[in-house]
């Protein structure tokens, strides 16, 4: 990916899910899956190329489960879309620009 200049930020692409040109468009395909339409909760990793999937899940009023990076606290962040949230607010929730608890609700899910 690096040598063909297909990678996008963050670089280098080693030791992570690589971000690539067109990743956001690729994420749009999830809305065509029957399993996505039927589910109420979606687990999506926090990596940059999956940002579009996180946003689609929130726009579809689904609960988003995002693993806690480096397991600082809890196993997952549970992000519930705030009622009446704008696309801009949902984008901020999906990208962690603003802590989701300030915009809606975030619960830590720990191993029991």
C-alpha positions as CSV (number, residue, x, y, z in Angstrom):
1,X,0.0,0.0,0.0
2,X,2.8,2.4,0.9
3,X,4.8,1.7,-2.3
4,X,1.7,2.1,-4.5
5,X,0.7,5.3,-2.7
6,X,-2.7,3.8,-1.8
7,X,-2.4,4.5,1.9
8,X,-4.0,7.5,3.6
9,X,-3.3,9.1,7.0
10,X,-2.3,7.7,9.5
11,X,1.0,6.5,8.1
12,X,2.9,4.2,8.1
13,X,0.4,1.5,7.6
14,X,2.3,-1.2,9.5
15,X,0.9,-2.7,12.8
16,X,-2.6,-1.3,12.3
17,X,-5.7,-1.6,10.1
18,X,-4.4,0.5,7.2
19,X,-6.3,3.5,6.0
20,X,-6.6,3.6,2.2
21,X,-7.9,5.9,-0.5
22,X,-11.6,5.1,-0.9
23,X,-12.1,3.6,2.6
24,X,-15.0,5.9,3.4
25,X,-16.8,4.8,0.2
26,X,-16.0,1.2,1.0
27,X,-17.7,1.7,4.4
28,X,-20.9,2.7,2.7
29,X,-21.4,-0.9,1.5
30,X,-22.3,-2.0,5.1
31,X,-25.8,-0.4,4.8
32,X,-26.6,-2.9,2.0
33,X,-26.1,-5.9,4.3
34,X,-29.2,-7.5,5.7
35,X,-27.5,-8.3,9.0
36,X,-26.7,-4.6,9.4
37,X,-30.3,-3.7,8.9
38,X,-31.5,-6.2,11.5
39,X,-29.1,-5.5,14.3
40,X,-29.5,-2.9,17.0
41,X,-25.8,-2.9,18.2
42,X,-22.7,-2.8,16.1
43,X,-19.1,-3.4,17.3
44,X,-16.6,-1.4,15.2
45,X,-12.9,-1.0,15.9
46,X,-11.6,2.6,16.5
47,X,-9.3,2.5,13.5
48,X,-9.5,5.5,11.0
49,X,-10.6,3.4,8.0
50,X,-13.7,2.3,9.9
51,X,-14.9,5.8,10.7
52,X,-17.5,5.6,8.0
53,X,-19.0,2.4,9.5
54,X,-19.2,4.0,12.9
55,X,-20.9,7.1,11.5
56,X,-23.4,4.9,9.5
57,X,-24.2,2.9,12.7
58,X,-25.0,6.1,14.6
59,X,-27.0,7.6,11.8
60,X,-29.0,4.4,11.7
61,X,-29.8,4.9,15.4
62,X,-27.8,1.8,16.4
63,X,-25.8,1.4,19.6
64,X,-22.1,1.5,18.8
65,X,-19.6,-0.6,20.7
66,X,-16.0,0.6,20.3
67,X,-13.2,-1.3,21.9
68,X,-11.2,0.8,24.3
69,X,-7.8,1.5,22.8
70,X,-5.0,-0.2,24.7
71,X,-7.6,-1.3,27.3
72,X,-7.1,1.8,29.5
73,X,-10.5,1.3,31.1
74,X,-13.2,-1.2,30.3
75,X,-13.4,-3.4,27.3
76,X,-15.8,-1.3,25.2
77,X,-17.2,2.2,25.0
78,X,-21.0,1.9,24.4
79,X,-22.1,4.9,22.4
80,X,-25.8,5.6,22.0
81,X,-26.8,8.2,19.5
82,X,-28.2,11.3,21.3
83,X,-31.9,12.0,20.4
84,X,-32.2,14.6,17.7
85,X,-28.4,14.7,17.0
86,X,-27.3,16.4,13.8
87,X,-24.9,14.7,11.4
88,X,-22.1,16.9,12.7
89,X,-22.7,15.7,16.3
90,X,-22.8,12.1,15.2
91,X,-19.6,12.5,13.2
92,X,-17.9,13.9,16.3
93,X,-19.2,10.9,18.3
94,X,-17.9,8.5,15.6
95,X,-14.5,10.1,15.5
96,X,-13.9,10.7,19.2
97,X,-13.3,14.4,18.6
98,X,-15.5,15.1,21.6
99,X,-16.1,12.6,24.4
100,X,-19.4,10.9,23.6
101,X,-20.7,11.4,27.2
102,X,-20.8,15.2,26.5
103,X,-23.0,14.6,23.5
104,X,-25.1,11.7,24.6
105,X,-24.3,8.6,26.6
106,X,-21.2,6.5,26.9
107,X,-21.0,3.4,29.1
108,X,-18.0,1.4,29.8
109,X,-18.5,-2.3,29.4
110,X,-16.1,-4.4,31.5
111,X,-15.4,-8.1,31.7
112,X,-17.6,-9.6,34.4
